[in-house]
């Protein structure tokens, strides 16, 4: 009997703690909803491009459908296996042929294999290549960019969404995070692409934790964004492409590393 009473007491305590956490979370969300827009503005970065309708995270798949769901078009999705719920791209198409590609066989997968060997595994050319939440898991994303260039028709579009700042996940195969400029470098003029739009979005408010080095503890971390997206058009085939031989200007465009600032100017 004493054991049953103790168990019941623990259960009530856990239930009360859970309820208190839920109430506390609700109060915190209400406070942040009111004060967050003013407080969080300090964490944004003026030089980070935000999305337009074309690369907005919530409707990114809609843009793929708009661009590619046409008679005679072929759409390739890299990372098509159903793992996160939501309607698969295949079910949203009325006209285009769809091919789902993933590392593992499974629901919504037509071809399984390594994306670093994509052009050896899929047949024919495509009008649209689409990938979301995959590039951070690629050991050599620059190789996959080359493979996409090989299977995409001239004039075709590539839609890629990945992460710039996000929790470590699906380890050990979480290799890279990408800025908008990183995606531009992968799908660059050197590889035959023209960037239509690259952007970052869904800002994150961050700080260093109590477990960081002492001089960093609790310092704010600004300019964190969850998603990075690119839409690029393949404008030409590039024979014998080699990253080592590509001119830096054809990768980074008309940009330059920030010039050094003298100590006097920094004061």
Residue, then its C-alpha position, 0 to 999 in steps of 0.5 A: x500500500x505504501x508503495x502504491x501511495x508513493x507511486x501515486x504521489x510521484x505521478x501527481x508531482x510529475x503531472x503538476x510539474x508538467x502542467x507548470x511547465x506548460x503554463x510557464x511556456x504559454x506565458x513566455x510565448x505571450x511575453x515574447x509575442x508582445x516584446x519579441x519584435x522589438x527585442x529580436x530586431x537587434x539580432x538581424x543583419x542588414x547585409x543578409x538578403x531575405x527571401x521574396x515569394x520565390x525562395x520563402x521557406x513556407x511556400x518553396x515547394x509551391x514554386x517548384x510546382x509552378x515552375x515544373x508541373x508542365x506537360x513534357x517536363x521532368x522533375x527530379x527530387x533529391x531526398x524524396x523519401x517520406x520521413x517528415x510527413x506532409x504531402x509528397x511532391x509527386x502527389x502535387x503534380x498533374x502534368x510533369x513526370x516525377x522521379x524521386x531519388x534518395x539514399x535509402x529505398x522507401x516510400x516515394x523513392x523511385x531510385x535509391x543510391x548515392x547522390x555523389x553518383x547521381x548522373x550514373x543512377x538516373x536516366x535522361x535529363x530533367x527540367x527541374x531538380x529540387x532538394x530540401x533538407x539534404x545538402x547539409x548531409x552531403x559529404x561532398x556537396x560540390x560534387x553533387x552540384x556537378x552531378x545536378x549540372x549533368x542531369x539538368x537541361x540547359x534552361x532548367x532550374x535547380x531549387x535547393x533549400x538547406x540550413x545556415x544555422x540549425x541544430x545538429x541532426x541525423x549524425x554522424x552525417x551532418x557535414x555542412x551548413x550553408x549561407x546564401x553565398x555558399x549556395x551561390x558558390x556551388x551553383x555558380x557561373x563557373x559550373x554553368x549556372x545563373x543565380x535567380x535568387x539566393x536568400x536566408x530566412x527564419x531568424x534565430x535568437x542565440x547566445x553562448x551558453x554557460x558551458x562556453x569559454x569564459x570570455x564568451x559566456x552569455x554573449x549574444x550571437x547575431x545574424x543566425x538564420x535557420x534556412x538558406x535557399x537558392x533558385x538557379x538556372x542552368x544557362x550552359x553546359x560546361x565540359x571538363x569542369x574542374x573546381x581547382x581550375x575555376x577562376x575565383x571571380x566565376x565562383x564568388x562573382x563581383x564580391x571580395x573579402x572585406x578589406x582590413x580595418x585599421x585599429x584606429x578606424x575600428x575605434 
